Amino acid sequence: MVSQRGAGYGGEPDDAVWVADVDYVAAWCAAEEAATEVNEAARALGIGSHLVRAIPHTGIRGESVVWMRPEGVREIAQLLGTLAEERRAG
């Protein structure tokens, strides 16, 4: 588990305690798979990692989490909005 302290993402432990018997690795792997899908889709659309960059993470309870910067989320929201408009029109 890493936090957003420092330059960009990562490096510092979260302000959390690791809980025994929680499978953080499996949760991180699931988050990493989802983050890779988002990142690859963004690259396929010509969106650079400076704007859309999904980061895998594991929450304190062992849940899979994918972090993104607000500007990346807004870019994806705009694309989804465009797709929704096209679907309604089509």
PyRosetta script that sets phi, psi and omega in degrees:
from pyrosetta import init, pose_from_sequence

init()
pose = pose_from_sequence("MVSQRGAGYGGEPDDAVWVADVDYVAAWCAAEEAATEVNEAARALGIGSHLVRAIPHTGIRGESVVWMRPEGVREIAQLLGTLAEERRAG")
pose.set_psi(1, 133.1)
pose.set_omega(1, 179.2)
pose.set_phi(2, -131.7)
pose.set_psi(2, 158.6)
pose.set_omega(2, -179.7)
pose.set_phi(3, -110.5)
pose.set_psi(3, -178.7)
pose.set_omega(3, -178.8)
pose.set_phi(4, -95.1)
pose.set_psi(4, 14.6)
pose.set_omega(4, 178.8)
pose.set_phi(5, -69.6)
pose.set_psi(5, 152.6)
pose.set_omega(5, 178.6)
pose.set_phi(6, 82.9)
pose.set_psi(6, -161.8)
pose.set_omega(6, -178.1)
pose.set_phi(7, -76.8)
pose.set_psi(7, 119.4)
pose.set_omega(7, 178.3)
pose.set_phi(8, 69.7)
pose.set_psi(8, -131.4)
pose.set_omega(8, -178.9)
pose.set_phi(9, -113.0)
pose.set_psi(9, 143.5)
pose.set_omega(9, 160.5)
pose.set_phi(10, 104.3)
pose.set_psi(10, 168.3)
pose.set_omega(10, 173.7)
pose.set_phi(11, 100.3)
pose.set_psi(11, -36.2)
pose.set_omega(11, -175.5)
pose.set_phi(12, -102.8)
pose.set_psi(12, 140.5)
pose.set_omega(12, 176.4)
pose.set_phi(13, -65.8)
pose.set_psi(13, 147.3)
pose.set_omega(13, 174.0)
pose.set_phi(14, -65.9)
pose.set_psi(14, 162.2)
pose.set_omega(14, 173.9)
pose.set_phi(15, -82.9)
pose.set_psi(15, 64.7)
pose.set_omega(15, -176.0)
pose.set_phi(16, -146.6)
pose.set_psi(16, 161.9)
pose.set_omega(16, 178.4)
pose.set_phi(17, -104.0)
pose.set_psi(17, 135.9)
pose.set_omega(17, 174.5)
pose.set_phi(18, -73.6)
pose.set_psi(18, 133.1)
pose.set_omega(18, -177.5)
pose.set_phi(19, -100.8)
pose.set_psi(19, 128.5)
pose.set_omega(19, 178.0)
pose.set_phi(20, -60.2)
pose.set_psi(20, 148.3)
pose.set_omega(20, 176.9)
pose.set_phi(21, 68.7)
pose.set_psi(21, 13.1)
pose.set_omega(21, 173.5)
pose.set_phi(22, -101.2)
pose.set_psi(22, 126.7)
pose.set_omega(22, -176.6)
pose.set_phi(23, -84.2)
pose.set_psi(23, 79.4)
pose.set_omega(23, -179.9)
pose.set_phi(24, -66.4)
pose.set_psi(24, -32.8)
pose.set_omega(24, -177.1)
pose.set_phi(25, -65.5)
pose.set_psi(25, -46.5)
pose.set_omega(25, 179.0)
pose.set_phi(26, -62.0)
pose.set_psi(26, -40.2)
pose.set_omega(26, 179.1)
pose.set_phi(27, -65.4)
pose.set_psi(27, -42.1)
pose.set_omega(27, 178.7)
pose.set_phi(28, -64.3)
pose.set_psi(28, -40.6)
pose.set_omega(28, 179.3)
pose.set_phi(29, -61.5)
pose.set_psi(29, -41.0)
pose.set_omega(29, 177.5)
pose.set_phi(30, -64.5)
pose.set_psi(30, -41.4)
pose.set_omega(30, 178.2)
pose.set_phi(31, -66.3)
pose.set_psi(31, -38.5)
pose.set_omega(31, 179.9)
pose.set_phi(32, -64.7)
pose.set_psi(32, -40.0)
pose.set_omega(32, 178.1)
pose.set_phi(33, -62.8)
pose.set_psi(33, -45.8)
pose.set_omega(33, 179.4)
pose.set_phi(34, -65.5)
pose.set_psi(34, -42.2)
pose.set_omega(34, 179.4)
pose.set_phi(35, -62.4)
pose.set_psi(35, -40.5)
pose.set_omega(35, 178.1)
pose.set_phi(36, -62.1)
pose.set_psi(36, -41.5)
pose.set_omega(36, 177.9)
pose.set_phi(37, -60.0)
pose.set_psi(37, -45.3)
pose.set_omega(37, 179.3)
pose.set_phi(38, -64.0)
pose.set_psi(38, -46.9)
pose.set_omega(38, -178.1)
pose.set_phi(39, -62.9)
pose.set_psi(39, -41.9)
pose.set_omega(39, 179.2)
pose.set_phi(40, -67.1)
pose.set_psi(40, -39.4)
pose.set_omega(40, 177.8)
pose.set_phi(41, -64.4)
pose.set_psi(41, -41.1)
pose.set_omega(41, 178.5)
pose.set_phi(42, -63.6)
pose.set_psi(42, -44.3)
pose.set_omega(42, 178.7)
pose.set_phi(43, -62.1)
pose.set_psi(43, -39.5)
pose.set_omega(43, 179.5)
pose.set_phi(44, -62.7)
pose.set_psi(44, -27.9)
pose.set_omega(44, 177.4)
pose.set_phi(45, -89.0)
pose.set_psi(45, 1.6)
pose.set_omega(45, 179.5)
pose.set_phi(46, 81.8)
pose.set_psi(46, 16.9)
pose.set_omega(46, 179.6)
pose.set_phi(47, -93.5)
pose.set_psi(47, 121.3)
pose.set_omega(47, -176.8)
pose.set_phi(48, -73.6)
pose.set_psi(48, 158.8)
pose.set_omega(48, -179.9)
pose.set_phi(49, -67.8)
pose.set_psi(49, -14.0)
pose.set_omega(49, 175.1)
pose.set_phi(50, -68.0)
pose.set_psi(50, -20.9)
pose.set_omega(50, -178.4)
pose.set_phi(51, -107.1)
pose.set_psi(51, -52.8)
pose.set_omega(51, 179.6)
pose.set_phi(52, -115.0)
pose.set_psi(52, 115.6)
pose.set_omega(52, 178.5)
pose.set_phi(53, -146.0)
pose.set_psi(53, 107.4)
pose.set_omega(53, 177.9)
pose.set_phi(54, -87.6)
pose.set_psi(54, 135.4)
pose.set_omega(54, -176.3)
pose.set_phi(55, -121.3)
pose.set_psi(55, 123.9)
pose.set_omega(55, 178.1)
pose.set_phi(56, -71.9)
pose.set_psi(56, 149.0)
pose.set_omega(56, -177.7)
pose.set_phi(57, -155.6)
pose.set_psi(57, 162.9)
pose.set_omega(57, 174.0)
pose.set_phi(58, -125.5)
pose.set_psi(58, 130.8)
pose.set_omega(58, 177.7)
pose.set_phi(59, -78.0)
pose.set_psi(59, 167.8)
pose.set_omega(59, -176.0)
pose.set_phi(60, -60.1)
pose.set_psi(60, -29.5)
pose.set_omega(60, -179.9)
pose.set_phi(61, -92.5)
pose.set_psi(61, 9.2)
pose.set_omega(61, 178.0)
pose.set_phi(62, 87.0)
pose.set_psi(62, 14.3)
pose.set_omega(62, 179.0)
pose.set_phi(63, -83.2)
pose.set_psi(63, 147.5)
pose.set_omega(63, 175.5)
pose.set_phi(64, -74.3)
pose.set_psi(64, 136.2)
pose.set_omega(64, -179.8)
pose.set_phi(65, -137.4)
pose.set_psi(65, 142.1)
pose.set_omega(65, 173.0)
pose.set_phi(66, -120.3)
pose.set_psi(66, 121.8)
pose.set_omega(66, 179.1)
pose.set_phi(67, -91.3)
pose.set_psi(67, 143.9)
pose.set_omega(67, 170.9)
pose.set_phi(68, -144.8)
pose.set_psi(68, 151.0)
pose.set_omega(68, 175.2)
pose.set_phi(69, -73.9)
pose.set_psi(69, 151.7)
pose.set_omega(69, -178.2)
pose.set_phi(70, -55.2)
pose.set_psi(70, -39.6)
pose.set_omega(70, -179.1)
pose.set_phi(71, -65.4)
pose.set_psi(71, -32.7)
pose.set_omega(71, 175.9)
pose.set_phi(72, -69.2)
pose.set_psi(72, -40.9)
pose.set_omega(72, 177.3)
pose.set_phi(73, -63.1)
pose.set_psi(73, -41.5)
pose.set_omega(73, 178.6)
pose.set_phi(74, -63.3)
pose.set_psi(74, -39.2)
pose.set_omega(74, 178.1)
pose.set_phi(75, -62.0)
pose.set_psi(75, -45.4)
pose.set_omega(75, 178.4)
pose.set_phi(76, -65.7)
pose.set_psi(76, -40.4)
pose.set_omega(76, 177.9)
pose.set_phi(77, -61.2)
pose.set_psi(77, -40.4)
pose.set_omega(77, 178.5)
pose.set_phi(78, -63.4)
pose.set_psi(78, -43.5)
pose.set_omega(78, 178.6)
pose.set_phi(79, -63.5)
pose.set_psi(79, -41.8)
pose.set_omega(79, 177.8)
pose.set_phi(80, -64.5)
pose.set_psi(80, -38.4)
pose.set_omega(80, 176.7)
pose.set_phi(81, -62.4)
pose.set_psi(81, -41.5)
pose.set_omega(81, 177.5)
pose.set_phi(82, -63.3)
pose.set_psi(82, -43.4)
pose.set_omega(82, 177.5)
pose.set_phi(83, -62.3)
pose.set_psi(83, -40.2)
pose.set_omega(83, 179.2)
pose.set_phi(84, -63.9)
pose.set_psi(84, -42.1)
pose.set_omega(84, 177.9)
pose.set_phi(85, -62.9)
pose.set_psi(85, -43.2)
pose.set_omega(85, 179.0)
pose.set_phi(86, -63.2)
pose.set_psi(86, -39.5)
pose.set_omega(86, 179.7)
pose.set_phi(87, -65.4)
pose.set_psi(87, -42.5)
pose.set_omega(87, 178.5)
pose.set_phi(88, -64.7)
pose.set_psi(88, -38.1)
pose.set_omega(88, -177.7)
pose.set_phi(89, -76.6)
pose.set_psi(89, -27.3)
pose.set_omega(89, -172.0)
pose.set_phi(90, -88.7)
pose.dump_pdb("model.pdb")
